[in-house]
Amino acid sequence: MSFKVIKSSFLSTVQDYGRLNHGEHGMSQSGVMDEHAYCWANHLLNNHFNDAVVEITFGGLALEAQMDTFIAVTGADLDFKINNEVAQTWHGLKIYKGDVLSWGNPKSGVRAYLAVKGGFDASILFDSRSVNLREHIGAKLTEGDILRCKGFGEATCRFIPPQYIPNYNRDIVLKILPTYQFNEFSVNQRDLFFNQDYTITNANDRTGCRLSGAPIAIKKERMISEGISYGCVEISTDGLPIILLKDAPSIGGYPKIGTVFSLDLAKLAQRQPNTKLRFELIDMHQAQNQRKKFNQFFEISF
């Protein structure tokens, strides 16, 4: 049960929810960048919430099915086609042996997700099938690779109503939880941080996203390196924010003004360079309630 890669792309990798319990070993969290699109892809096929998918960045990938199975494609609109015919996304689909799945140039968003019934059957390392190129765990897909999958079982062809499909072309607001270093930034500098529009730069990948805007002054340009988390917002020596993402290292030495609420990071994962964004505060109780509802709907448990 497999797919054959017949055309490689800029960056396509196997990902699941990631390595959630290995930061103490110096490992990145890894895993899918857009948890919202990922969870929907598996949900459409009635898969386990942690089944592995293929994350396709900026399109260009083509796969040939080696068996009949069910798939779902969510996330960015990368001109998804089956046998050169436009195919539905955010919808469970039956495909057949010999079908060619292809993704073209992005129309909106950055990353698409391909789920298959039962999940992709990649090697497990440190409790995850996720590829992390920075840590030399796994590799991106290249022409001739064989993507093994379970592919067994029937799947009802669920779909998502259009009103629940995100618009990836809009500017965004990221909700942020203050860190213990929040008060080391003056009131004026915090006001500047929250009251301006930042712009996503080209320095934006699975490790982090650098923003441009008006710099804020910091008391300590560097500090002793300490543990950092997914979504942490560091203020670099130039006074501009860097949002740390799934493949970021586990320690860092810049001051941290806050951590982006985990569900909002899915929005960031789909925004192209030059998109505008703003930050606003959220309290812990609100964040926990929203996360709890999300986890309950998708039956997420760790």
VMD Tcl script that draws the C-alpha trace (Angstrom):
set ca {
  {0.00 0.00 0.00}
  {1.85 3.09 -1.16}
  {2.23 6.20 -3.28}
  {5.16 6.81 -5.61}
  {6.68 10.29 -5.87}
  {6.81 11.10 -9.58}
  {7.66 14.79 -9.16}
  {9.37 16.34 -6.15}
  {8.61 19.79 -4.80}
  {10.18 22.69 -2.92}
  {9.44 21.01 0.42}
  {7.12 18.09 1.11}
  {7.58 16.03 4.27}
  {5.77 13.48 6.40}
  {4.47 15.03 9.62}
  {2.23 14.16 12.55}
  {1.51 16.07 15.77}
  {5.22 16.05 16.62}
  {7.56 15.25 19.52}
  {5.73 16.81 22.43}
  {7.76 15.33 25.28}
  {11.38 15.55 24.16}
  {12.28 19.21 24.68}
  {14.22 18.17 27.78}
  {16.45 16.16 25.45}
  {17.17 19.25 23.34}
  {14.81 18.25 20.53}
  {12.43 20.48 18.61}
  {8.72 19.82 18.84}
  {8.49 19.19 15.07}
  {5.13 18.23 13.55}
  {2.58 19.88 11.31}
  {2.68 23.65 11.02}
  {-1.10 24.07 10.60}
  {-2.81 21.97 13.26}
  {-6.26 23.13 12.13}
  {-5.93 21.88 8.55}
  {-4.11 18.73 9.73}
  {-6.82 17.78 12.21}
  {-9.55 18.32 9.64}
  {-7.73 16.14 7.08}
  {-7.63 13.21 9.50}
  {-11.15 13.90 10.78}
  {-12.59 13.72 7.26}
  {-11.32 10.13 7.00}
  {-12.15 9.16 10.59}
  {-8.42 8.65 11.21}
  {-6.68 8.80 14.58}
  {-5.84 12.41 15.45}
  {-2.09 11.67 15.34}
  {-1.95 9.79 12.03}
  {0.84 10.99 9.76}
  {0.14 13.13 6.69}
  {2.19 14.77 3.95}
  {2.75 18.51 4.42}
  {3.20 20.16 1.01}
  {4.78 23.63 1.03}
  {4.16 25.89 -2.00}
  {3.08 23.00 -4.24}
  {4.93 21.24 -7.04}
  {4.45 17.67 -5.78}
  {3.03 14.78 -7.85}
  {2.24 11.30 -6.52}
  {0.96 8.13 -8.19}
  {-1.38 5.92 -6.17}
  {-0.29 2.28 -6.05}
  {-3.66 1.13 -4.65}
  {-7.31 2.08 -4.20}
  {-7.90 4.11 -1.05}
  {-9.48 7.21 0.46}
  {-7.74 10.58 0.82}
  {-8.45 14.11 2.01}
  {-6.59 17.31 1.09}
  {-6.90 20.43 3.26}
  {-4.99 23.64 3.91}
  {-3.64 25.95 1.23}
  {-5.15 26.10 -2.24}
  {-2.25 24.70 -4.25}
  {-4.31 23.91 -7.37}
  {-4.85 20.27 -6.36}
  {-5.69 17.93 -9.25}
  {-6.33 14.22 -9.81}
  {-5.34 13.00 -13.27}
  {-4.98 16.64 -14.34}
  {-8.58 17.43 -13.38}
  {-9.37 19.92 -10.60}
  {-10.27 17.95 -7.46}
  {-12.16 18.81 -4.30}
  {-10.33 19.86 -1.17}
  {-11.62 19.82 2.41}
  {-13.51 16.71 1.31}
  {-12.99 12.94 1.61}
  {-12.28 11.36 -1.79}
  {-12.03 7.83 -3.19}
  {-9.00 7.33 -5.45}
  {-7.85 4.35 -7.49}
  {-4.63 2.59 -8.38}
  {-2.81 4.58 -11.07}
  {-4.40 7.91 -10.19}
  {-1.95 10.83 -10.25}
  {-2.31 13.47 -7.53}
  {-0.63 16.82 -8.22}
  {-0.27 20.23 -6.60}
  {0.58 23.37 -8.58}
  {1.30 26.97 -7.66}
  {-0.29 28.47 -4.53}
  {-3.50 30.43 -5.05}
  {-3.87 31.10 -1.33}
  {-2.01 29.91 1.73}
  {1.32 28.13 1.98}
  {0.89 24.53 3.14}
  {-1.51 21.80 2.00}
  {-2.05 18.51 3.82}
  {-2.62 15.10 2.26}
  {-4.17 12.51 4.56}
  {-4.77 8.90 3.58}
  {-7.08 6.42 5.26}
  {-5.12 4.90 8.17}
  {-2.23 7.38 7.86}
  {1.22 7.21 6.27}
  {3.46 4.49 7.67}
  {6.80 6.27 8.16}
  {9.43 5.29 10.72}
  {8.84 6.37 14.32}
  {11.71 8.17 16.04}
  {11.29 9.66 19.52}
  {7.55 8.95 19.48}
  {6.85 10.68 16.17}
  {6.94 10.13 12.43}
  {7.67 13.82 11.83}
  {10.57 14.84 9.59}
  {12.86 17.56 10.96}
  {15.53 18.54 8.46}
  {17.37 20.85 10.87}
  {17.88 17.92 13.26}
  {18.62 15.45 10.43}
  {15.55 13.36 11.23}
  {14.13 11.98 8.01}
  {14.21 13.69 4.62}
  {11.99 15.62 2.27}
  {10.25 13.71 -0.51}
  {12.19 13.31 -3.73}
  {11.36 11.78 -7.10}
  {11.24 7.99 -6.93}
  {10.47 7.78 -3.21}
  {7.84 5.30 -2.09}
  {5.41 6.60 0.53}
  {4.01 3.65 2.41}
  {0.62 3.86 4.05}
  {-1.87 1.64 5.78}
  {-4.70 2.57 3.44}
  {-7.09 -0.04 4.78}
  {-10.76 0.37 5.63}
  {-13.70 2.25 4.27}
  {-14.19 5.96 4.88}
  {-17.33 7.99 4.55}
  {-16.60 10.91 2.23}
  {-17.18 13.70 4.73}
  {-16.86 17.33 3.73}
  {-16.51 20.67 5.48}
  {-19.12 23.39 4.84}
  {-17.54 26.36 3.02}
  {-18.16 28.77 5.91}
  {-15.73 26.78 8.07}
  {-12.88 26.84 5.53}
  {-10.32 29.56 6.42}
  {-9.53 32.50 4.16}
  {-5.73 32.53 4.04}
  {-5.50 35.87 2.21}
  {-6.63 37.99 5.15}
  {-4.37 39.87 7.53}
  {-4.39 38.27 10.98}
  {-4.43 38.99 14.69}
  {-2.34 36.68 16.87}
  {-3.39 36.29 20.48}
  {-0.46 36.21 22.87}
  {0.09 35.06 26.45}
  {2.60 37.21 28.37}
  {5.76 35.51 29.60}
  {7.53 36.12 32.91}
  {9.79 38.62 31.07}
  {6.80 40.68 29.89}
  {7.30 43.36 32.56}
  {10.94 43.84 31.59}
  {9.61 45.77 28.60}
  {8.49 49.29 29.49}
  {4.83 50.29 29.20}
  {5.67 52.47 26.19}
  {7.47 49.63 24.44}
  {4.64 47.18 25.16}
  {2.17 49.70 23.73}
  {4.31 50.00 20.60}
  {4.37 46.21 20.28}
  {0.59 45.82 20.51}
  {-0.48 48.93 18.60}
  {1.35 48.47 15.32}
  {0.99 46.34 12.20}
  {3.91 44.01 11.61}
  {4.75 42.48 8.23}
  {5.75 38.86 7.62}
  {9.15 38.83 5.91}
  {10.76 36.30 3.58}
  {12.71 34.98 6.59}
  {9.86 32.60 7.35}
  {10.15 28.82 7.50}
  {9.47 25.85 9.78}
  {11.99 27.17 12.33}
  {10.59 30.66 12.78}
  {8.98 33.74 11.32}
  {10.77 37.09 11.38}
  {8.63 40.23 11.30}
  {9.37 43.76 10.12}
  {8.02 46.92 11.71}
  {8.96 49.66 14.16}
  {11.60 48.26 16.56}
  {10.99 48.25 20.28}
  {13.68 49.01 22.85}
  {14.81 46.22 25.14}
  {16.76 46.39 28.38}
  {18.73 43.22 27.73}
  {19.78 42.55 24.18}
  {21.06 39.11 25.10}
  {20.70 36.91 28.14}
  {21.75 33.48 29.31}
  {20.15 30.90 27.05}
  {17.14 29.16 28.54}
  {14.33 26.87 27.50}
  {11.89 28.19 24.92}
  {8.58 26.91 23.63}
  {6.68 26.61 20.37}
  {5.12 29.99 19.60}
  {7.53 31.97 21.76}
  {8.00 35.59 20.60}
  {11.62 36.65 20.97}
  {12.75 40.24 20.49}
  {16.07 40.17 18.66}
  {18.88 42.71 18.97}
  {17.32 44.84 16.20}
  {14.17 45.23 18.32}
  {11.98 43.15 16.00}
  {10.00 39.99 16.82}
  {10.82 36.44 15.81}
  {8.05 33.88 16.33}
  {9.52 30.44 16.98}
  {7.79 27.59 15.17}
  {7.76 23.78 15.05}
  {11.43 23.15 14.13}
  {12.91 25.83 16.40}
  {15.70 24.83 18.83}
  {14.76 24.09 22.43}
  {16.80 26.97 23.95}
  {17.29 30.63 23.10}
  {18.97 33.74 24.43}
  {16.78 36.67 23.36}
  {14.22 38.37 25.65}
  {10.71 36.98 25.25}
  {7.63 39.19 25.40}
  {5.08 36.40 25.14}
  {3.94 33.17 23.53}
  {1.41 33.03 20.70}
  {-1.73 31.01 21.53}
  {-1.20 27.60 19.93}
  {-4.34 27.60 17.75}
  {-3.44 30.99 16.25}
  {-0.14 29.59 14.99}
  {-2.13 27.66 12.39}
  {-3.13 31.02 10.88}
  {0.49 32.14 10.76}
  {1.55 28.89 9.06}
  {-0.63 29.76 6.05}
  {0.34 33.40 5.58}
  {2.65 34.39 2.75}
  {5.34 37.08 3.01}
  {4.07 40.69 3.12}
  {0.94 39.72 5.06}
  {0.16 42.15 7.91}
  {-0.41 40.97 11.46}
  {-1.06 42.41 14.91}
  {-0.77 41.03 18.42}
  {-3.34 41.17 21.19}
  {-3.34 39.76 24.72}
  {-5.36 36.72 25.76}
  {-5.63 35.44 29.31}
  {-4.79 31.89 30.30}
  {-8.39 30.95 31.11}
  {-9.63 31.96 27.64}
  {-6.77 30.15 25.94}
  {-7.32 26.96 27.91}
  {-11.06 26.95 27.19}
  {-10.56 27.43 23.45}
  {-7.88 24.74 23.35}
  {-10.08 22.35 25.34}
  {-12.97 22.74 22.88}
  {-10.64 22.14 19.92}
  {-9.14 19.03 21.52}
  {-12.56 17.64 22.41}
  {-13.94 18.11 18.90}
  {-10.98 16.36 17.25}
  {-10.60 13.80 20.08}
  {-7.03 14.86 20.80}
  {-5.42 13.30 23.85}
  {-1.77 13.08 24.89}
}
mol new
graphics top color blue
foreach p $ca { graphics top sphere $p radius 0.5 }
foreach p [lrange $ca 0 end-1] q [lrange $ca 1 end] { graphics top cylinder $p $q radius 0.2 }
display resetview
